[in-house]
Amino acid sequence: MENSSANFHVHAHGLTLDPAPLKVRGELGPQAPFSPLLRLPGENQPSPNFNQYVRDQGAMTDQLSRRQIREYQLYSRTSGKHVQVNGKRITATAEDGNKFAKLIVETDTFGSRVRIKGAESEKYICMSKRGKLIGKPNGKSKDCIFTEIVLENNYTAFQNARHEGWYMAFTRKGRPRKASKSRQNQREAHFIKRLYRGQLPFPNNAERQKQFEFVGSSSPTRRTKRTRTPRPLT
């Protein structure tokens, strides 16, 4: 006697197992073969690549998150001065506290992409297709977006979002360096963020001395004559 549904045979000498594989019925369909490596729905799925997600989102403008706004100065490693936005002209020749050196930095994404605007001139630092730094009143275009890169030497480099591999850079005289010739490891592309403290009360030593200069008298008065030390008798 055989019972095929139970997958075994009954003979006169006893019971023997059917060598055919067991089959189960269920959601997987009728007569589906049973396997010890059977995966249930939702099990052992590949984990999402979060790093790739961050890279993709970092390359897009964030329209949902609230933008962060910071104010600081950018100190150029080569010129020893600060970056200033004076109309369309961008240089690194400003002294500490110069009104044109005050920068407003707006985040463009949840990553490290920013827009840099001069607080006094209200012009954004942008990069032309020739690699020249210019000031524009509207900073929405991609050539006005820079990626902040913190280097191992604690300096910060700014790579243009449209022109990959092109960096904001200045010469020793504070003039903009052609971006196509700039590299991340060059001193011309290194900056330090500094808080803006405003105009100092005494810009130079000459004015500081004038504030504390005593006013002298052209001729002695009667009171000074009486208080003079008498000459010793000879």
C-alpha positions as CSV (number, residue, x, y, z in Angstrom):
1,M,0.0,0.0,0.0
2,E,1.3,3.4,-0.9
3,N,0.4,6.9,0.4
4,S,2.0,9.4,-2.0
5,S,0.7,12.4,-0.1
6,A,2.7,11.4,3.0
7,N,5.8,10.6,0.9
8,F,6.4,7.1,2.4
9,H,5.6,3.5,1.3
10,V,4.2,0.7,3.5
11,H,5.3,-2.8,2.6
12,A,4.9,-6.1,4.3
13,H,8.3,-5.9,6.0
14,G,7.7,-2.4,7.4
15,L,7.9,1.2,6.5
16,T,10.4,2.8,4.1
17,L,10.9,6.5,3.3
18,D,10.4,7.8,-0.2
19,P,13.7,9.1,-1.5
20,A,11.9,11.9,-3.3
21,P,12.3,15.3,-1.7
22,L,9.6,16.5,0.7
23,K,7.2,19.0,-0.7
24,V,5.2,21.6,1.3
25,R,2.2,23.7,0.5
26,G,1.7,27.3,1.4
27,E,2.4,30.8,0.2
28,L,5.2,29.6,-2.0
29,G,2.8,27.7,-4.2
30,P,1.7,24.1,-4.4
31,Q,4.3,21.3,-4.6
32,A,7.2,23.7,-3.8
33,P,10.3,21.7,-2.8
34,F,11.5,22.2,0.8
35,S,15.0,23.5,1.3
36,P,16.9,24.3,4.5
37,L,18.3,27.5,2.8
38,L,14.7,28.8,2.2
39,R,14.6,32.6,2.8
40,L,11.5,34.2,4.2
41,P,10.4,37.6,2.8
42,G,12.4,40.4,4.4
43,E,15.2,38.2,5.6
44,N,18.9,38.6,4.7
45,Q,18.2,41.5,2.3
46,P,21.3,43.6,1.4
47,S,21.7,46.7,3.6
48,P,21.4,50.1,1.9
49,N,24.5,51.9,0.9
50,F,24.3,54.9,3.2
51,N,27.6,56.4,2.0
52,Q,26.3,56.5,-1.5
53,Y,23.1,58.1,-0.3
54,V,25.1,60.9,1.5
55,R,27.1,61.5,-1.7
56,D,24.0,61.7,-3.8
57,Q,22.2,64.1,-1.4
58,G,25.3,66.2,-0.9
59,A,25.4,66.9,-4.6
60,M,21.9,68.3,-4.6
61,T,20.5,71.5,-3.3
62,D,18.5,70.9,-0.1
63,Q,15.1,72.5,-0.4
64,L,13.6,71.0,2.8
65,S,16.1,71.6,5.7
66,R,16.6,75.0,7.3
67,R,19.7,76.7,6.1
68,Q,22.4,77.5,8.6
69,I,24.0,80.9,8.3
70,R,27.5,81.7,9.8
71,E,29.6,84.8,9.8
72,Y,33.4,84.8,9.7
73,Q,36.5,85.9,7.9
74,L,38.7,83.8,5.7
75,Y,42.4,84.3,6.3
76,S,44.6,83.5,3.3
77,R,47.7,81.4,4.0
78,T,49.7,83.0,1.2
79,S,48.8,86.7,1.4
80,G,48.5,86.9,5.2
81,K,45.4,89.0,4.7
82,H,41.6,88.3,4.6
83,V,39.3,87.6,1.6
84,Q,37.2,90.5,0.8
85,V,34.2,91.0,-1.6
86,N,34.3,94.6,-2.8
87,G,31.6,94.7,-5.5
88,K,32.6,92.3,-8.3
89,R,36.2,92.3,-7.2
90,I,37.4,89.4,-5.0
91,T,40.8,89.8,-3.4
92,A,42.7,88.6,-0.3
93,T,44.1,91.9,0.8
94,A,41.8,93.0,3.7
95,E,43.0,93.6,7.2
96,D,41.5,92.0,10.3
97,G,38.1,93.7,11.0
98,N,37.7,95.3,7.5
99,K,34.0,95.7,6.7
100,F,34.5,94.1,3.3
101,A,36.1,91.0,4.9
102,K,33.0,90.1,6.8
103,L,31.5,87.1,5.0
104,I,28.0,85.5,5.4
105,V,28.2,81.7,4.7
106,E,25.0,79.9,3.9
107,T,24.7,76.1,3.8
108,D,23.4,74.7,0.5
109,T,23.0,71.0,1.6
110,F,23.1,69.0,4.7
111,G,26.7,68.2,3.8
112,S,29.5,70.7,3.4
113,R,28.4,72.8,0.3
114,V,28.1,76.5,1.0
115,R,27.5,79.9,-0.6
116,I,29.8,82.7,0.5
117,K,28.5,86.3,0.4
118,G,30.1,89.6,1.3
119,A,28.1,91.2,4.1
120,E,28.8,94.8,3.0
121,S,28.6,94.4,-0.8
122,E,25.9,91.7,-0.8
123,K,27.7,89.9,-3.6
124,Y,28.3,86.1,-3.8
125,I,31.7,84.7,-4.5
126,C,31.4,82.8,-7.8
127,M,33.7,81.2,-10.3
128,S,33.5,81.8,-14.1
129,K,34.0,79.2,-16.7
130,R,37.5,80.5,-17.1
131,G,38.3,80.0,-13.5
132,K,38.1,83.6,-12.4
133,L,36.6,84.7,-9.1
134,I,33.9,87.3,-9.5
135,G,31.1,88.8,-7.3
136,K,27.5,88.2,-8.3
137,P,24.2,89.5,-6.8
138,N,22.5,86.1,-7.2
139,G,24.2,83.0,-5.8
140,K,21.8,80.3,-6.8
141,S,23.8,79.0,-9.7
142,K,26.1,76.1,-9.2
143,D,29.2,78.2,-10.0
144,C,28.5,80.1,-6.8
145,I,28.6,77.0,-4.6
146,F,31.7,75.7,-2.9
147,T,32.5,72.5,-1.1
148,E,34.3,72.9,2.2
149,I,37.2,70.5,2.6
150,V,39.0,70.4,5.9
151,L,42.6,69.4,5.4
152,E,44.9,67.4,7.6
153,N,46.9,70.6,8.5
154,N,43.7,72.1,9.8
155,Y,43.4,74.5,6.9
156,T,40.2,74.6,4.8
157,A,40.0,74.5,1.0
158,F,37.0,75.5,-1.1
159,Q,36.3,73.5,-4.3
160,N,33.8,74.8,-6.8
161,A,30.7,72.7,-7.2
162,R,30.4,73.2,-11.0
163,H,34.1,72.9,-11.8
164,E,35.4,69.9,-9.9
165,G,39.0,70.1,-9.1
166,W,39.0,74.0,-9.3
167,Y,39.7,75.7,-6.0
168,M,39.5,79.2,-4.6
169,A,43.1,80.4,-4.4
170,F,45.1,83.7,-4.1
171,T,48.6,84.7,-4.7
172,R,51.0,86.3,-2.2
173,K,49.8,89.7,-3.4
174,G,46.2,88.7,-2.6
175,R,45.2,88.4,-6.3
176,P,42.9,85.6,-7.4
177,R,44.8,82.7,-8.8
178,K,43.5,80.9,-11.9
179,A,41.4,78.1,-10.6
180,S,42.4,75.6,-13.4
181,K,46.0,75.8,-12.0
182,S,45.0,75.5,-8.3
183,R,45.3,72.3,-6.4
184,Q,44.1,71.2,-3.0
185,N,47.6,70.7,-1.6
186,Q,48.8,74.1,-2.6
187,R,49.3,76.9,-0.1
188,E,47.4,79.3,-2.3
189,A,44.2,77.3,-1.7
190,H,44.5,77.1,2.1
191,F,42.4,79.3,4.4
192,I,41.7,79.7,8.1
193,K,38.2,80.7,9.4
194,R,38.4,83.6,11.9
195,L,35.6,85.3,13.8
196,Y,34.8,88.8,12.7
197,R,35.5,91.3,15.5
198,G,34.8,94.5,13.6
199,Q,37.0,97.6,13.2
200,L,39.6,97.8,15.9
201,P,39.6,101.0,18.0
202,F,43.2,101.9,17.0
203,P,44.0,100.6,13.5
204,N,47.7,101.6,13.8
205,N,50.3,102.6,16.4
206,A,50.3,106.3,15.2
207,E,46.7,106.8,16.0
208,R,47.1,104.9,19.3
209,Q,49.9,107.3,20.3
210,K,47.8,110.3,19.4
211,Q,45.0,109.2,21.8
212,F,47.4,109.2,24.7
213,E,49.6,112.2,23.7
214,F,50.0,114.8,26.4
215,V,49.4,118.4,25.4
216,G,52.4,120.5,26.2
217,S,52.5,124.2,27.1
218,S,54.4,126.8,25.1
219,S,55.5,128.9,28.1
220,P,55.5,128.1,31.8
221,T,52.8,129.7,33.9
222,R,53.3,131.4,37.3
223,R,52.3,128.2,39.1
224,T,54.9,126.2,37.3
225,K,57.5,128.8,38.0
226,R,56.7,128.6,41.8
227,T,56.8,124.8,41.9
228,R,60.1,124.5,40.0
229,T,62.9,122.8,41.9
230,P,65.3,125.5,43.2
231,R,68.8,125.3,41.9
232,P,71.4,124.1,44.4
233,L,73.7,126.8,45.9
234,T,77.3,126.8,44.8
